[in-house]
Amino acid sequence: MSSDLENVLENGFVEQICLSAGIALLLYDTFLTLDREISFMWARGRVRMIMLLFVIRHVQLASYLFNILWTSYNSVSSQVCTWLTPLSSIASIIPYIGWAAFLGWRAYALSTSNLFVGILVFCCSASFAIPALFTTVAQSSIYVAAIPGCNSGWRIPVQEGTKVLARLLDVSRPLAVLADLIVLTLTWLKTQETWLSLRNSKHSRSLPVVLLENGFVCFFVSTSLHIASWAILLRAEVLVGQYLSTIRDAVISVLLSRFILDLSSLGDPSGEPSQEPQNILTTEWIHSDSDVSSLYTIDEEYNGRGFDKDIEDV
């Protein structure tokens, strides 16, 4: 009994360390980009992108705060157990939908507005949230005053619940990896095409710089983290997988929110046509045969163009 209690306390301590690390990383990145984010939030015509940034960055941070409050205070009272458990669960699910929306939008833009590809990537990526959604619906929180503590119990037979959860994990994790790989491949193909077309121009850039600027590195790291989590899941390392997922979610949130802010810098906010070339992004506002920026200001023409429009659509 004492060894079981020690294991519970040890696991709770490690979980709090991982949550604290995730909170610190998100707060640090938010502080570094605070000026850019404020400018981004005040600009007109970016409602969709602002919503995605809020979900991916700030709801993720809120979910960590709810979870660390739950691990620290779930034994205080039955009210805390009853309300904080579903709140932390829902807050953990919402950022996954934000990831899926972002990846679907990127796939739609990179595939020259192919709606089927965009929907496919969104659905595959959104499947990542299904196991967490299932446990939120199929489990209930039970406050045990004798210990005291907050325990989770299945609303359905335990065997059936664990079997369904295992199947959902087996299906959703490879689908999420597939979504990442599709976006990664499309990003690489578009990068190569654009880089080769401008390689001999006076404004050419090295391929590594272009890969960094157009999001290839962002999606590569995200894909690698998803594959690592999937590999740990296949080895049935449940606790290690939980710890890694906390760090994974924080890193992916930082990468995607940074990339959204980078996309928001497209266009010339002064409204004056610029002869200076922009970075070779897969969603930049210039044709591949021109170094002239869009004639419209970022407020007039942006409206999410960095997500659902591409070079050929300008």
Rosetta blueprint (number, residue, H / E / L):
1 M L
2 S H
3 S H
4 D H
5 L H
6 E H
7 N H
8 V H
9 L H
10 E H
11 N H
12 G H
13 F H
14 V H
15 E H
16 Q H
17 I H
18 C H
19 L H
20 S H
21 A H
22 G H
23 I H
24 A H
25 L H
26 L H
27 L H
28 Y H
29 D H
30 T H
31 F H
32 L H
33 T L
34 L H
35 D H
36 R H
37 E H
38 I H
39 S H
40 F H
41 M H
42 W H
43 A L
44 R L
45 G L
46 R L
47 V H
48 R H
49 M H
50 I H
51 M H
52 L H
53 L H
54 F H
55 V H
56 I H
57 R H
58 H H
59 V H
60 Q H
61 L H
62 A H
63 S H
64 Y H
65 L H
66 F H
67 N H
68 I H
69 L H
70 W H
71 T H
72 S H
73 Y H
74 N L
75 S L
76 V L
77 S L
78 S H
79 Q H
80 V H
81 C H
82 T H
83 W H
84 L H
85 T H
86 P H
87 L H
88 S H
89 S H
90 I H
91 A H
92 S H
93 I H
94 I H
95 P H
96 Y H
97 I H
98 G H
99 W H
100 A H
101 A H
102 F H
103 L H
104 G H
105 W H
106 R H
107 A H
108 Y H
109 A H
110 L H
111 S L
112 T L
113 S L
114 N L
115 L H
116 F H
117 V H
118 G H
119 I H
120 L H
121 V H
122 F H
123 C H
124 C H
125 S H
126 A H
127 S H
128 F H
129 A H
130 I H
131 P H
132 A H
133 L H
134 F H
135 T H
136 T H
137 V H
138 A H
139 Q E
140 S E
141 S E
142 I E
143 Y E
144 V E
145 A L
146 A L
147 I L
148 P L
149 G E
150 C E
151 N E
152 S E
153 G E
154 W E
155 R L
156 I L
157 P L
158 V H
159 Q H
160 E H
161 G H
162 T H
163 K H
164 V H
165 L H
166 A H
167 R H
168 L H
169 L H
170 D H
171 V H
172 S H
173 R H
174 P H
175 L H
176 A H
177 V H
178 L H
179 A H
180 D H
181 L H
182 I H
183 V H
184 L H
185 T H
186 L H
187 T H
188 W H
189 L H
190 K H
191 T H
192 Q H
193 E H
194 T H
195 W H
196 L H
197 S H
198 L H
199 R L
200 N L
201 S L
202 K L
203 H L
204 S L
205 R L
206 S L
207 L H
208 P H
209 V H
210 V H
211 L H
212 L H
213 E H
214 N L
215 G L
216 F H
217 V H
218 C H
219 F H
220 F H
221 V H
222 S H
223 T H
224 S H
225 L H
226 H H
227 I H
228 A H
229 S H
230 W H
231 A H
232 I H
233 L H
234 L H
235 R L
236 A L
237 E L
238 V H
239 L H
240 V H
241 G H
242 Q H
243 Y H
244 L H
245 S H
246 T H
247 I H
248 R H
249 D H
250 A H
251 V H
252 I H
253 S H
254 V H
255 L H
256 L H
257 S H
258 R H
259 F H
260 I H
261 L H
262 D H
263 L H
264 S H
265 S L
266 L L
267 G L
268 D L
269 P L
270 S L
271 G L
272 E L
273 P L
274 S L
275 Q L
276 E L
277 P L
278 Q L
279 N L
280 I L
281 L L
282 T L
283 T L
284 E L
285 W L
286 I L
287 H L
288 S L
289 D L
290 S L
291 D L
292 V L
293 S L
294 S L
295 L L
296 Y L
297 T L
298 I H
299 D H
300 E H
301 E H
302 Y L
303 N L
304 G L
305 R H
306 G H
307 F H
308 D H
309 K L
310 D L
311 I H
312 E H
313 D H
314 V L
